[in-house]
């Protein structure tokens, strides 16, 4: 997308006055064109599918399917449409979850006009950056969430032995820890890797280059 190409936008928010204000604000920006408006998750999905806009501005709490389902459906029906969350909720867990689902930006409604326009323009250009306008507390919360997903040295040792198809008892014996401790490490590993089984954990750890494949 070039600077001269109009950015086609859909604005979805169940608060009419706020939605109309955002629409008017965006339409005054150069090369912005609001092509649709909605007030529910269902309308957001329909509009995205029919209009294939460059960007959908989406509130979090609206009638219809929840925001997670709405984002998934928009990405399915309009795979090239970028999603910008514009909400009053300043919550690190929510920010993390919606970005994981594919939102390109998360902005709180205290954002200024210039910042909003710049964020939408950057998202539409496909810069590849995730844009945030949230409180420092939320940023720190996101950092803590990231740290909680780091695999520890002991967990890496467990993963390496898993890759050798060792049982819990064998892992416990080799690492001189209790079998119950092995189970706890496995629970943490599954959560951090999003794994559902021992083999799945090994596969994902290898894919992430945390460990090698089956070792000698």
SVG drawing of the C-alpha trace seen along z (x, -y; Angstrom):
<svg xmlns="http://www.w3.org/2000/svg" viewBox="-26 -17 51 62">
<polyline fill="none" stroke="black" stroke-width="0.4" points="0.0,0.0 1.4,-3.4 0.9,-6.7 -1.5,-7.8 -3.7,-4.7 -6.8,-5.3 -7.0,-3.3 -10.4,-1.6 -11.8,-1.4 -14.6,0.3 -15.4,-1.1 -17.3,1.2 -18.4,0.0 -21.8,0.3 -21.6,-3.3 -23.1,-5.3 -21.7,-8.7 -18.2,-7.4 -18.3,-5.5 -19.5,-8.5 -16.8,-10.6 -14.1,-8.1 -15.6,-8.0 -15.5,-11.8 -12.0,-11.9 -10.6,-9.4 -12.4,-10.8 -10.6,-14.1 -7.2,-12.3 -5.7,-12.3 -6.4,-9.1 -8.7,-7.6 -12.1,-6.3 -14.6,-4.8 -16.5,-2.3 -18.6,-0.7 -19.9,-1.0 -21.2,1.6 -22.3,2.0 -21.8,5.8 -19.4,8.6 -21.7,10.2 -21.8,7.0 -18.0,6.7 -17.7,10.2 -20.3,9.5 -18.8,6.1 -15.3,7.5 -16.4,10.3 -18.4,8.1 -16.2,5.1 -12.7,6.6 -11.4,3.4 -7.8,2.6 -8.4,2.1 -11.2,2.9 -11.4,0.8 -13.0,3.1 -14.2,2.6 -13.9,5.4 -17.3,5.5 -20.2,5.5 -23.4,7.6 -23.0,10.8 -20.0,13.2 -17.2,12.4 -14.2,10.5 -12.0,13.6 -14.6,15.3 -15.0,12.1 -11.3,11.7 -11.0,15.3 -14.0,15.0 -12.7,11.7 -9.3,13.3 -11.1,16.2 -13.5,14.2 -11.1,11.3 -7.5,12.7 -5.8,9.5 -7.8,7.2 -5.8,5.8 -7.6,5.5 -7.0,2.6 -8.5,3.0 -9.8,-0.3 -11.2,0.1 -11.4,-1.3 -10.0,2.0 -6.3,1.6 -5.5,5.2 -2.3,7.1 -4.0,10.5 -6.5,9.1 -3.8,7.4 -1.8,10.5 -4.7,12.8 -6.0,10.5 -2.6,9.9 -2.0,13.7 -5.3,14.1 -4.0,11.8 -4.8,8.2 -2.2,5.8 -2.7,3.0 -4.3,2.5 -5.2,-1.1 -7.0,-2.4 -9.7,-5.0 -7.7,-7.8 -5.4,-7.7 -5.1,-11.1 -6.2,-11.7 -2.7,-11.9 -1.6,-8.7 -4.7,-6.9 -4.3,-8.0 -0.6,-7.1 -1.3,-3.7 -4.0,-2.9 -1.8,-4.1 1.1,-2.0 -1.1,1.1 -2.6,0.6 0.9,0.3 1.7,3.7 4.9,2.6 4.8,5.9 5.0,4.1 2.5,4.7 1.3,1.3 0.3,0.6 -1.1,-2.4 -1.6,-1.2 -0.5,-2.1 3.0,-1.4 1.4,1.0 0.0,3.0 3.4,3.0 5.0,4.3 2.3,7.0 3.0,8.1 6.7,8.3 6.0,10.5 3.8,12.8 6.7,13.1 9.1,14.0 6.6,16.6 7.0,18.4 10.8,18.7 11.9,22.3 14.2,22.8 17.4,24.7 15.9,27.6 13.0,27.7 15.4,27.9 17.1,30.9 13.7,32.6 12.9,31.8 16.2,33.3 15.4,36.5 11.9,36.5 13.4,36.4 15.2,39.7 11.8,41.2 12.7,41.5 9.9,42.2 9.2,40.0 11.0,42.4 14.0,42.5 14.1,38.7 13.8,38.4 16.7,40.9 19.0,39.1 18.3,35.7 18.2,36.8 14.8,35.4 11.4,36.8 9.0,38.2 6.4,35.7 8.9,32.9 9.2,34.3 5.4,34.1 5.4,30.5 8.1,29.6 6.1,31.4 3.0,29.4 5.0,26.1 6.6,27.2 3.2,28.1 1.8,24.7 4.8,22.7 4.9,24.5 1.2,25.0 1.8,28.7 -0.8,31.5 1.5,34.5 5.1,35.6 5.6,36.0 4.0,32.7 6.2,31.0 9.3,32.5 8.2,31.6 7.5,28.0 10.7,27.7 12.7,28.9 10.8,26.6 11.6,23.7 15.3,24.8 15.2,25.2 16.6,28.8 17.8,31.1 15.9,34.1 16.5,37.5 20.0,37.5 22.5,40.3"/>
</svg>
